[in-house]
C-alpha cells in the first residue's frame, strides 16, 4: 500500500519489499541520528497487519507459534516464528495482545500466506483471523521517544521503541505532531547495528532459528509441541547450526555497498576462494560507517578476514560458532 506520507517534503520512495513508504526524506544520517536520540518516527505502514480475536486466541496461537503465548499478559510485546515441518523459518510475527485481540505485524505482502495457514489450523477453536492491513498502519517510535501515542492506537513496546497499530486514516495527523519523519533506510541501519534479523533478508528457504540468534527472543525452548519443534530441539541439544549470523565492518573506501546475496570469501584465499557465506543486509551507519549482517558457515574462524565481493570486511560474532 502506498503511504500518504510519501507526499512529505524530500520523500524518496523505497524500492523492493519496502516499496510504498519512504526510503528517506533527504538526509539519511540526520534521520538516523534523530532515531538514535529518541526523536521522530518511522512510517512502516506498508507492513502487513493480522489480528486474532476470540476466547481461544492465546491458547490456539500457543500451539502454532515458537513462542510461549498461552499466558501472554495484556500489553506485553513478544515475537514469534512459524516454522516448516523441517524447522525452517516461514513467518515472523511481532505481537501484542490488548486484552481482546492479538495484533501482529509481519513482512509486507506476507499476510495472505500467513492467514491462509492460520485459517487451515482453526478446527474447532473459538478464534477469528483477520487481515487489518487496509485499515491499520504500523508506525515506529524509537526508544526514548516522548511522543504521545493516540488513544486509538494499540501499542507494542520493546527495548528498541514502540510499534503503534494506528488507524490508517489517522496516519497523516499523527505525522504532523510526531515528526521529524525518518525513512526505512535509517530504520534498517539501526536494525543492522542492533544485530536484529529480518525475515526475507537474513533468512532463505533453509534458515533455522539458531543461525540468527532467534532462540530466546522468538523461540521458547520449554513450551509444548509446534510444527518444526523436533529440529529446534535436536539442534539445541545435540548439535550446532550449519551457519551463523555475523556483523561486518566494511571497508569505508568503497563507494558501493555489497548487496543482499553478495558472496563472502576468506580474504586469505583471494578472489577465487570458495564461498563461505553471503551478505544479508548492508547499510551506511551514521557513526560506524558501512556495515552489514551476513550468514557464514559455522566453521569460519571468528577472527578471519573476509571479502564481501570486492569489499574487505572485519567480522563481529553475533551467533557463537
TIMISE-66055 format. One line per field, with one value per residue (C-alpha): residue number from 1; residue in three letters; x, y, z. Coordinates in steps of 0.5 Angstrom, whole numbers. Layout:
N
resi c(NUM|...)
resn c(ALA|...)
px c(X|...)
py c(Y|...)
pz c(Z|...)
END
This chain:
321
resi c(1|2|3|4|5|6|7|8|9|10|11|12|13|14|15|16|17|18|19|20|21|22|23|24|25|26|27|28|29|30|31|32|33|34|35|36|37|38|39|40|41|42|43|44|45|46|47|48|49|50|51|52|53|54|55|56|57|58|59|60|61|62|63|64|65|66|67|68|69|70|71|72|73|74|75|76|77|78|79|80|81|82|83|84|85|86|87|88|89|90|91|92|93|94|95|96|97|98|99|100|101|102|103|104|105|106|107|108|109|110|111|112|113|114|115|116|117|118|119|120|121|122|123|124|125|126|127|128|129|130|131|132|133|134|135|136|137|138|139|140|141|142|143|144|145|146|147|148|149|150|151|152|153|154|155|156|157|158|159|160|161|162|163|164|165|166|167|168|169|170|171|172|173|174|175|176|177|178|179|180|181|182|183|184|185|186|187|188|189|190|191|192|193|194|195|196|197|198|199|200|201|202|203|204|205|206|207|208|209|210|211|212|213|214|215|216|217|218|219|220|221|222|223|224|225|226|227|228|229|230|231|232|233|234|235|236|237|238|239|240|241|242|243|244|245|246|247|248|249|250|251|252|253|254|255|256|257|258|259|260|261|262|263|264|265|266|267|268|269|270|271|272|273|274|275|276|277|278|279|280|281|282|283|284|285|286|287|288|289|290|291|292|293|294|295|296|297|298|299|300|301|302|303|304|305|306|307|308|309|310|311|312|313|314|315|316|317|318|319|320|321)
resn c(UNK|UNK|UNK|UNK|UNK|UNK|UNK|UNK|UNK|UNK|UNK|UNK|UNK|UNK|UNK|UNK|UNK|UNK|UNK|UNK|UNK|UNK|UNK|UNK|UNK|UNK|UNK|UNK|UNK|UNK|UNK|UNK|UNK|UNK|UNK|UNK|UNK|UNK|UNK|UNK|UNK|UNK|UNK|UNK|UNK|UNK|UNK|UNK|UNK|UNK|UNK|UNK|UNK|UNK|UNK|UNK|UNK|UNK|UNK|UNK|UNK|UNK|UNK|UNK|UNK|UNK|UNK|UNK|UNK|UNK|UNK|UNK|UNK|UNK|UNK|UNK|UNK|UNK|UNK|UNK|UNK|UNK|UNK|UNK|UNK|UNK|UNK|UNK|UNK|UNK|UNK|UNK|UNK|UNK|UNK|UNK|UNK|UNK|UNK|UNK|UNK|UNK|UNK|UNK|UNK|UNK|UNK|UNK|UNK|UNK|UNK|UNK|UNK|UNK|UNK|UNK|UNK|UNK|UNK|UNK|UNK|UNK|UNK|UNK|UNK|UNK|UNK|UNK|UNK|UNK|UNK|UNK|UNK|UNK|UNK|UNK|UNK|UNK|UNK|UNK|UNK|UNK|UNK|UNK|UNK|UNK|UNK|UNK|UNK|UNK|UNK|UNK|UNK|UNK|UNK|UNK|UNK|UNK|UNK|UNK|UNK|UNK|UNK|UNK|UNK|UNK|UNK|UNK|UNK|UNK|UNK|UNK|UNK|UNK|UNK|UNK|UNK|UNK|UNK|UNK|UNK|UNK|UNK|UNK|UNK|UNK|UNK|UNK|UNK|UNK|UNK|UNK|UNK|UNK|UNK|UNK|UNK|UNK|UNK|UNK|UNK|UNK|UNK|UNK|UNK|UNK|UNK|UNK|UNK|UNK|UNK|UNK|UNK|UNK|UNK|UNK|UNK|UNK|UNK|UNK|UNK|UNK|UNK|UNK|UNK|UNK|UNK|UNK|UNK|UNK|UNK|UNK|UNK|UNK|UNK|UNK|UNK|UNK|UNK|UNK|UNK|UNK|UNK|UNK|UNK|UNK|UNK|UNK|UNK|UNK|UNK|UNK|UNK|UNK|UNK|UNK|UNK|UNK|UNK|UNK|UNK|UNK|UNK|UNK|UNK|UNK|UNK|UNK|UNK|UNK|UNK|UNK|UNK|UNK|UNK|UNK|UNK|UNK|UNK|UNK|UNK|UNK|UNK|UNK|UNK|UNK|UNK|UNK|UNK|UNK|UNK|UNK|UNK|UNK|UNK|UNK|UNK|UNK|UNK|UNK|UNK|UNK|UNK|UNK|UNK|UNK|UNK|UNK|UNK|UNK|UNK|UNK|UNK|UNK|UNK|UNK|UNK|UNK|UNK|UNK|UNK)
px c(0|3|3|1|7|11|8|12|18|24|21|24|21|24|24|24|20|19|16|10|14|20|27|29|27|33|38|40|45|40|35|39|42|34|32|38|37|30|26|22|18|19|13|12|5|7|8|2|-3|-6|-11|-13|-20|-24|-23|-18|-14|-8|-8|-9|-3|1|0|2|8|15|14|10|4|-2|-1|2|0|-4|0|7|10|13|16|15|16|12|17|16|16|23|24|26|23|17|14|16|11|11|6|2|-5|-9|-14|-19|-15|-8|-5|1|5|9|13|10|6|7|0|-4|0|0|-7|-8|-4|-8|-14|-13|-11|-17|-21|-26|-22|-26|-22|-23|-17|-17|-13|-13|-7|-12|-15|-9|-2|4|9|15|17|25|27|27|21|17|12|5|1|-6|-12|-14|-7|-5|2|7|13|20|27|28|22|14|11|4|-2|-5|-12|-10|-14|-10|-3|-2|-5|0|6|4|5|10|16|21|20|25|26|26|34|35|31|35|41|40|37|44|47|43|44|37|35|29|25|27|33|37|33|33|29|33|34|33|32|39|43|40|40|33|33|30|27|23|23|22|25|21|14|9|10|9|11|19|20|24|29|30|30|35|40|39|41|45|49|50|47|51|51|52|50|56|56|61|65|66|72|70|74|69|64|58|55|55|48|44|46|54|58|63|70|76|81|87|84|84|78|78|77|71|64|64|57|53|51|44|43|48|48|51|51|52|57|60|60|59|56|53|50|52|51|57|59|60|67|69|74|72|78|78|79|73|72|64|65|71|70|74|70|72|67|64|61|53|52|57|60)
py c(0|7|11|18|21|20|27|30|34|31|24|19|12|6|0|-7|-11|-4|0|4|8|13|11|17|24|28|27|19|21|26|21|16|21|23|16|14|20|18|23|23|17|11|10|3|3|-2|-8|-13|-13|-19|-20|-26|-25|-30|-33|-38|-34|-34|-42|-43|-39|-42|-49|-46|-41|-42|-37|-38|-34|-38|-33|-27|-21|-16|-10|-15|-15|-21|-24|-31|-35|-40|-46|-51|-59|-59|-53|-48|-41|-39|-33|-28|-24|-18|-19|-16|-17|-12|-16|-18|-18|-20|-16|-18|-14|-18|-17|-13|-18|-24|-23|-27|-33|-33|-32|-38|-42|-40|-41|-48|-49|-47|-53|-52|-47|-40|-35|-31|-29|-22|-18|-11|-8|-4|0|0|3|1|7|6|11|10|8|14|18|22|23|21|15|17|14|10|6|-1|0|-5|-3|-6|-5|-1|3|3|0|3|0|6|7|9|15|18|17|24|27|23|25|32|32|26|29|29|23|18|13|6|6|10|4|-1|2|2|-5|-8|-4|-8|-15|-16|-21|-19|-25|-25|-21|-25|-32|-36|-42|-47|-42|-45|-40|-42|-39|-32|-32|-32|-37|-34|-28|-31|-39|-41|-48|-50|-50|-55|-58|-54|-55|-56|-57|-63|-59|-54|-59|-63|-57|-54|-61|-65|-60|-54|-50|-50|-43|-37|-29|-24|-17|-14|-7|-6|-2|5|7|3|7|2|-3|-10|-12|-17|-24|-22|-27|-28|-31|-31|-26|-30|-35|-29|-27|-35|-38|-42|-38|-38|-34|-28|-21|-21|-13|-8|0|6|8|15|13|6|8|2|-4|-11|-17|-24|-31|-35|-42|-44|-46|-40|-37|-32|-28|-29|-23|-23|-21|-19|-19|-14|-10|-12|-14|-15|-19|-19|-25|-25|-32|-36|-42)
pz c(0|-2|4|4|8|1|0|6|3|1|1|-4|-5|-2|-7|-7|-1|3|-3|-1|4|4|4|7|7|4|10|12|17|20|20|24|29|31|32|36|40|41|37|30|28|22|17|17|14|8|13|14|20|22|28|32|36|41|47|45|41|46|47|40|38|43|39|33|35|37|43|49|49|53|59|55|59|56|53|53|47|44|38|35|29|25|22|17|19|18|22|17|18|14|18|23|28|32|37|43|46|48|52|47|41|39|34|30|24|19|13|7|3|7|11|6|6|14|14|10|14|21|17|16|23|26|27|33|37|38|34|28|24|20|15|18|13|9|16|20|19|23|26|30|35|37|45|49|45|49|43|46|42|40|45|39|38|40|43|43|47|46|48|41|42|41|35|34|31|28|25|18|17|23|20|17|23|27|23|24|31|32|27|24|20|18|13|12|11|17|21|17|19|26|26|23|29|34|30|29|24|19|15|8|9|14|12|6|5|9|15|22|28|32|26|27|35|35|41|47|43|39|40|47|49|55|51|48|41|35|28|27|34|33|29|34|40|36|34|41|45|40|35|32|27|20|19|24|24|24|24|19|19|11|8|8|2|-3|-6|-6|-1|-3|-4|-1|-3|-4|-4|2|2|6|5|5|0|-6|-11|-13|-6|-4|-2|6|6|4|6|8|10|8|11|12|19|22|27|24|17|12|16|14|17|14|14|14|15|23|22|19|24|28|27|20|15|10|3|1|-6|-7|-1|5|12|19|23|30|33|33|34|37|33)
END
